[in-house]
Amino acid sequence: MSKVKATNRSSAKDKPRPWHIGPLKGSFMALSIIGFLVSVYLIYPSSINWGTAFILVFIAMFIASVISMTHAPVINEKR
């Protein structure tokens, strides 16, 4: 039996980019703002641990939506 040696013939365009920013909907940003406000006014006063956790999650969502808004590629839609 002969062994066939595998060759790597991938080109530069086949390699994945290390970090790809995808477009997010506007409702994602609205949900992060509303969730932050609900967490601050309703959850945080009754439970500091849960309130802090929810606040951090909604802040991360807001930051992701701002990054997506500024750096995501513009998608042209055909009408």
C-alpha positions in Angstrom: 0.0 0.0 0.0 1.2 3.4 -0.8 0.6 6.4 1.4 -0.8 9.5 -0.2 0.6 12.7 1.3 -2.1 15.4 1.9 -1.2 18.8 0.7 -2.6 22.0 2.0 -3.9 24.0 -1.0 -5.8 26.7 0.7 -5.4 30.2 -0.5 -5.3 33.4 1.6 -8.9 34.2 0.9 -10.1 30.8 2.4 -8.6 31.6 5.8 -11.1 32.9 8.3 -10.7 36.4 9.7 -9.7 36.4 13.3 -12.6 38.7 14.4 -15.7 39.4 12.4 -18.3 42.0 13.5 -21.8 41.2 12.6 -24.7 43.7 12.3 -27.2 43.7 15.2 -30.7 44.9 15.1 -31.8 48.1 16.7 -34.1 46.2 19.1 -30.9 44.7 20.6 -29.8 48.1 21.8 -33.3 49.1 23.0 -33.4 45.8 25.0 -30.1 46.5 26.6 -31.1 50.0 27.7 -34.5 48.8 29.0 -32.9 45.8 30.8 -30.3 48.1 32.4 -33.0 50.5 33.7 -35.1 47.6 35.0 -32.1 46.1 36.7 -31.1 49.3 38.4 -34.5 50.3 39.6 -36.2 47.0 40.4 -33.7 44.2 40.8 -30.6 45.9 42.4 -32.5 47.3 45.5 -33.8 43.9 46.4 -30.8 41.8 45.5 -27.4 43.4 45.1 -25.7 40.2 43.7 -28.4 39.6 41.0 -28.7 43.3 40.2 -25.0 43.6 39.6 -24.9 40.5 37.4 -27.8 41.8 35.3 -26.3 45.3 35.1 -23.0 43.9 33.8 -24.8 41.7 31.2 -26.9 44.6 29.9 -23.8 46.9 29.8 -22.0 44.3 27.7 -25.0 44.1 25.4 -25.0 47.9 25.0 -21.3 48.0 24.2 -21.7 45.2 21.6 -24.5 47.1 19.9 -22.4 50.3 19.8 -19.5 48.4 18.3 -21.8 46.7 15.8 -23.3 50.1 14.9 -19.9 51.7 14.2 -17.9 48.9 12.6 -20.3 46.4 11.0 -20.4 46.3 7.2 -23.4 47.9 5.6 -25.7 45.4 3.9 -27.5 46.7 0.8 -31.1 45.3 0.6 -32.8 45.0 -2.8 -36.4 46.2 -2.9 
